[in-house]
Amino acid sequence: MASLVAPDGLRRALRRIGGTALDALLPPRCLNCGATVTAAGTLCVACWRGITFLGDPCCVCCGRPFDFVPMPETLCAACAAAPPPFARARAALRYDEASRRLVLAFKHGDRLHLAPALAQWMHRAGAALIAEADLIVPVPLHWTRLFARRYNQAAVLAQALARMPAAGGASPTLGADWLLRRRRTPSQGRRNAAARRRNVAGAFALRPGCTVKDRRVLLIDDVFTTGATVAECARTLHRAGAGAVDVLTLARTTRGEG
């Protein structure tokens, strides 16, 4: 009896034909501005040139970009003066005028279809952190804010990252709801670094029944500004026995305190 399963080559050809037909009907659009692009999930040339992707050289701890090539294992002044409670932090994009529209559209505009591309950028920026992580945990929203927004953007990114194939090893476990926000904290916007730290102090807890003892945890969030929120989450995880905590965000500011 002949097999009803198409050979791999035929399946790939059919997918290409289907994709070409779909693009003809619904041309792919730039993730940021909506201009027509050649492939889905990409940026147009103008947006690509405007957005700053982050990488080396940077502070070995918080990931703040350097304007020069430092000595190996160099810390920025802020991390040298007051080491944060996380081991390493990395981000995919500089949070500025060019990237703000994209980040806020994902965070507040229900544009969840952006998640695979954004997570891919994060995966590239944090490949070393992901490879060493035992557990991926998103920064949580308070239940009232989650109810109003309908999704936690950090959790959406964490889920997309957890679905990506691991490079040479097992993928980290996803703890999508392992951290809880115990109280509804006011927005961190327009607060200085000290006020942000006070605002989130004691706001997080590990969900009962979840264990992080001796595990390397990778915290996921959308934007790293002063680092107050992820630092408080890291303290919570360390109190619960985590072996180490790293941080990976979609974007980060690069001025002021890190």
C-alpha positions in Angstrom: 0.0 0.0 0.0 1.4 3.4 -1.0 2.4 5.7 1.8 0.0 8.7 2.3 2.8 10.8 3.9 4.5 13.2 1.6 8.3 13.0 1.4 10.2 15.7 3.2 11.3 17.4 -0.1 7.6 17.6 -1.3 6.4 19.0 2.0 9.1 21.7 1.9 8.1 22.6 -1.7 4.4 22.8 -0.8 5.2 25.0 2.2 7.3 27.3 -0.1 4.4 27.5 -2.6 1.9 28.2 0.2 4.1 30.8 1.7 4.6 32.5 -1.7 0.8 32.5 -2.3 0.1 34.0 1.1 2.7 36.7 0.7 1.1 37.7 -2.6 -2.3 38.1 -0.8 -0.9 39.5 2.5 2.6 41.0 2.0 4.8 40.7 5.1 5.1 44.0 7.0 7.9 45.5 9.1 7.5 44.6 12.7 8.0 48.3 13.7 6.5 50.6 11.1 4.4 48.4 9.0 6.2 49.0 5.7 6.3 46.1 3.2 9.3 43.8 3.7 10.6 40.8 1.9 10.1 38.3 4.8 7.7 38.0 7.7 9.1 38.7 11.2 11.7 41.2 10.1 12.3 45.0 10.1 12.5 47.3 7.1 15.9 48.8 6.2 15.1 52.1 7.9 13.9 50.6 11.2 16.8 48.1 11.2 19.3 51.0 10.9 17.6 53.0 13.6 17.4 50.3 16.3 20.6 49.6 18.2 21.2 45.9 19.0 23.4 45.4 22.0 26.4 43.1 22.5 30.1 43.2 23.4 31.9 45.2 24.6 29.8 45.6 27.8 30.0 45.4 31.6 30.5 41.7 32.4 27.9 42.0 35.1 25.0 44.2 34.1 25.6 44.3 30.4 25.9 48.1 30.1 27.5 48.8 26.8 31.0 50.3 26.7 32.2 52.8 24.2 35.6 51.2 24.3 37.1 47.7 24.4 37.9 47.0 28.1 40.1 44.5 29.8 38.5 41.1 30.2 35.9 40.8 33.1 35.6 44.6 33.4 32.8 46.0 35.5 31.0 49.3 35.0 31.4 51.9 37.8 27.9 51.1 39.2 28.5 47.4 39.5 32.0 47.9 40.9 30.6 50.2 43.6 27.5 48.1 44.5 27.4 44.6 42.9 23.8 43.7 42.1 22.2 40.5 43.4 22.2 38.9 40.0 25.3 37.4 38.3 24.8 38.7 34.8 22.3 40.8 32.8 22.0 41.1 29.0 19.5 42.8 26.7 18.9 42.6 23.0 18.1 46.3 22.2 18.9 49.8 23.4 15.6 51.3 24.8 15.4 54.7 23.0 13.2 56.6 20.6 13.9 54.2 17.8 12.9 51.0 19.7 10.3 52.4 22.1 7.4 52.1 19.6 8.2 48.4 19.0 8.5 47.6 22.7 5.4 49.5 23.8 3.3 48.0 20.9 4.2 44.5 22.3 3.8 45.5 25.9 0.6 47.4 25.7 -0.8 47.1 22.2 -1.7 43.4 22.1 0.8 42.7 19.3 1.7 39.3 20.6 2.6 38.2 17.0 5.9 40.1 17.7 7.0 37.6 20.4 8.8 35.0 18.2 11.0 37.7 16.5 11.7 39.6 19.8 12.5 36.3 21.5 14.9 35.4 18.7 16.8 38.7 19.2 16.9 38.0 23.0 18.1 34.5 22.3 21.0 35.8 20.3 21.9 38.4 23.0 21.7 35.9 25.9 22.8 32.7 24.3 25.4 32.0 27.0 22.9 32.7 29.8 20.3 30.4 28.3 22.8 27.6 27.7 23.8 27.6 31.4 20.2 28.1 32.8 18.3 25.4 34.6 15.1 27.4 34.8 13.5 30.3 33.0 11.2 32.5 35.1 9.5 35.7 34.0 9.0 38.8 36.2 5.4 38.5 37.3 2.5 41.0 37.1 0.1 41.5 40.0 -3.1 39.6 39.3 -5.1 42.8 39.0 -2.8 44.2 36.3 -2.7 40.9 34.6 -6.5 40.8 34.5 -6.6 44.3 33.0 -3.9 43.7 30.4 -4.8 40.1 29.7 -1.2 38.9 29.3 2.1 39.2 31.0 4.6 40.4 28.3 7.6 38.9 30.2 5.8 35.5 30.4 5.1 35.6 26.7 8.8 36.2 25.9 9.8 33.5 28.4 7.5 31.0 26.7 8.9 31.9 23.3 12.5 31.4 24.5 11.7 28.1 26.2 10.3 26.7 22.9 13.5 27.4 21.0 15.8 24.4 20.5 18.7 24.2 22.9 22.3 24.5 21.6 24.0 21.3 22.5 22.0 20.5 25.6 18.6 20.2 27.3 16.4 23.3 27.2 15.8 25.1 30.6 12.6 24.3 32.4 9.9 27.1 32.1 8.6 28.3 35.4 6.0 30.6 33.9 4.2 31.4 37.2 6.8 30.5 39.8 7.2 34.0 40.9 4.3 36.0 42.4 3.9 39.7 42.9 2.4 39.9 46.3 1.2 43.5 46.1 0.2 45.8 43.3 3.1 48.2 43.1 2.6 51.6 41.5 4.2 52.2 38.1 8.0 52.5 38.2 7.9 55.3 35.5 9.1 58.7 36.6 10.7 57.4 39.7 14.4 57.7 40.4 16.5 54.6 41.2 16.1 54.9 45.0 12.3 55.3 44.7 12.1 52.3 42.4 14.0 50.1 44.9 11.6 51.2 47.7 8.6 50.6 45.5 9.3 46.9 44.8 11.0 46.0 48.1 9.3 42.8 49.4 6.9 42.7 46.5 7.7 39.2 45.2 7.5 35.7 46.5 8.2 32.2 45.2 5.0 30.2 44.6 4.5 27.5 47.3 5.6 24.1 46.0 8.1 25.4 43.6 11.8 24.8 44.3 14.8 26.7 43.0 17.3 25.3 45.4 20.8 25.2 43.8 19.4 25.9 40.4 20.6 28.6 38.0 17.6 30.8 37.2 17.2 33.1 34.2 14.9 36.0 34.9 13.0 37.4 31.9 11.6 40.9 31.6 10.8 43.4 28.9 12.9 46.5 29.8 15.8 47.0 32.2 15.9 50.6 33.4 17.6 50.9 36.8 17.4 47.1 37.5 15.4 47.6 40.6 12.6 45.1 39.7 14.9 42.3 38.5 17.2 42.9 41.5 14.3 42.4 43.9 13.2 39.2 42.1 16.8 38.0 42.3 16.9 38.6 46.0 13.6 36.6 46.4 15.1 33.7 44.4 18.3 33.7 46.4 16.4 33.6 49.7 14.6 30.5 48.3 18.0 28.9 47.7 18.7 29.6 44.0 22.3 28.8 43.1 22.6 31.8 40.8 20.4 34.3 39.0 20.9 35.8 35.5 18.7 38.4 33.8 17.7 38.7 30.1 15.5 41.5 28.8 14.3 42.6 25.5 15.6 46.2 25.9 17.6 48.3 28.4 18.3 52.0 28.9 21.9 53.0 28.6 22.0 56.3 30.5 21.8 57.0 34.2 22.0 54.2 36.7 22.0 50.6 35.4 
